[in-house]
Amino acid sequence: MVVFLACFELLTSYRCWFEIGKGNLAAALATGGKIAGICIIIRSVADKTNIYDFILWSFIGTLLLFIAYVLFEFVTPVFRIDREIEARNLAVGIISMCISISLSLVIAASIV
């Protein structure tokens, strides 16, 4: 999970943990949604028969979540998600969290 979370950190234009340390609630919600999303995907593949299937499907599921995040960031026409989160826009942090969790549930259901 730490590896996947580090990859998400590379995708954002802001430093997630630095922003959380400054008390940025929007960043905390968005990061919490990513953590929950990764955990949901990993849990859904935990019942795979062997470790290789577990690793493969965890990677595929998390890759799909990465792709969804990139689409969410770059397809949103009105504003830039990362900039709004860095600017402490709580509404954007909440919707980012909800999208991460919701999409991870769909991805997890599709994998199993």
C-alpha positions as CSV (number, residue, x, y, z in Angstrom):
1,M,0.0,0.0,0.0
2,V,2.9,2.4,0.8
3,V,4.3,1.9,-2.8
4,F,0.9,2.7,-4.3
5,L,0.4,5.7,-2.1
6,A,3.9,7.0,-3.0
7,C,2.9,6.7,-6.7
8,F,-0.2,8.8,-6.0
9,E,2.1,11.4,-4.3
10,L,4.0,11.6,-7.5
11,L,0.9,12.3,-9.5
12,T,-0.2,15.4,-7.5
13,S,1.3,18.8,-8.0
14,Y,1.3,19.4,-4.3
15,R,3.0,17.5,-1.5
16,C,0.2,15.6,0.2
17,W,1.9,15.0,3.6
18,F,3.4,18.5,3.7
19,E,-0.1,20.0,3.1
20,I,-1.6,17.7,5.8
21,G,1.1,18.8,8.2
22,K,0.1,22.4,7.6
23,G,-3.5,21.5,8.5
24,N,-4.9,21.4,5.0
25,L,-8.2,19.5,5.5
26,A,-8.9,19.3,1.8
27,A,-5.5,17.5,1.3
28,A,-6.2,15.2,4.2
29,L,-9.6,14.2,2.8
30,A,-8.3,13.6,-0.7
31,T,-5.4,11.6,0.6
32,G,-7.7,9.6,2.9
33,G,-9.9,8.8,0.0
34,K,-6.9,7.5,-1.9
35,I,-5.8,5.4,1.1
36,A,-9.3,4.0,1.5
37,G,-9.5,3.3,-2.2
38,I,-6.2,1.4,-2.3
39,C,-7.2,-0.6,0.7
40,I,-10.6,-1.5,-0.8
41,I,-8.9,-2.8,-3.9
42,I,-6.3,-4.7,-2.0
43,R,-8.9,-6.2,0.2
44,S,-11.0,-7.3,-2.7
45,V,-8.0,-9.3,-4.2
46,A,-6.8,-10.7,-0.9
47,D,-8.8,-13.9,-1.5
48,K,-6.9,-14.8,-4.7
49,T,-5.4,-18.2,-4.7
50,N,-1.7,-17.3,-4.7
51,I,0.6,-14.4,-4.0
52,Y,1.2,-13.8,-7.7
53,D,-2.5,-13.3,-8.5
54,F,-2.7,-11.1,-5.5
55,I,0.1,-8.9,-6.6
56,L,-1.1,-8.8,-10.2
57,W,-4.7,-7.9,-9.4
58,S,-3.6,-5.4,-6.8
59,F,-1.4,-3.7,-9.3
60,I,-4.1,-3.7,-12.0
61,G,-6.8,-2.4,-9.7
62,T,-4.6,0.4,-8.4
63,L,-3.5,1.3,-11.9
64,L,-7.1,1.7,-12.8
65,L,-7.6,4.0,-9.8
66,F,-4.5,6.0,-11.0
67,I,-6.0,6.3,-14.4
68,A,-9.3,7.5,-12.9
69,Y,-7.5,10.1,-10.8
70,V,-5.7,11.4,-13.9
71,L,-8.9,11.6,-15.8
72,F,-10.6,13.4,-12.9
73,E,-7.8,15.9,-12.7
74,F,-7.4,16.7,-16.4
75,V,-11.0,16.3,-17.6
76,T,-12.6,18.6,-15.0
77,P,-13.2,21.7,-17.1
78,V,-14.0,24.3,-14.5
79,F,-10.9,24.2,-12.3
80,R,-7.7,22.3,-11.5
81,I,-8.3,19.7,-8.8
82,D,-4.7,19.8,-7.4
83,R,-4.6,23.6,-7.2
84,E,-8.0,23.7,-5.4
85,I,-6.9,21.1,-2.9
86,E,-3.6,23.0,-2.3
87,A,-5.7,26.2,-1.9
88,R,-7.6,24.3,0.9
89,N,-10.9,24.1,-1.0
90,L,-12.8,21.7,1.3
91,A,-15.5,20.9,-1.2
92,V,-13.0,19.7,-3.8
93,G,-11.3,17.6,-1.1
94,I,-14.6,16.0,-0.2
95,I,-15.6,15.2,-3.8
96,S,-12.0,13.9,-4.5
97,M,-12.4,11.5,-1.5
98,C,-15.8,10.4,-2.6
99,I,-14.7,9.7,-6.2
100,S,-11.7,7.7,-5.0
101,I,-13.7,5.6,-2.7
102,S,-16.6,5.1,-5.1
103,L,-14.4,4.2,-8.1
104,S,-12.4,1.8,-5.9
105,L,-15.6,0.0,-5.0
106,V,-16.5,-0.4,-8.7
107,I,-13.0,-1.5,-9.5
108,A,-13.0,-4.0,-6.7
109,A,-16.3,-5.4,-7.7
110,S,-15.1,-5.8,-11.3
111,I,-11.9,-7.6,-10.3
112,V,-13.5,-10.2,-8.2
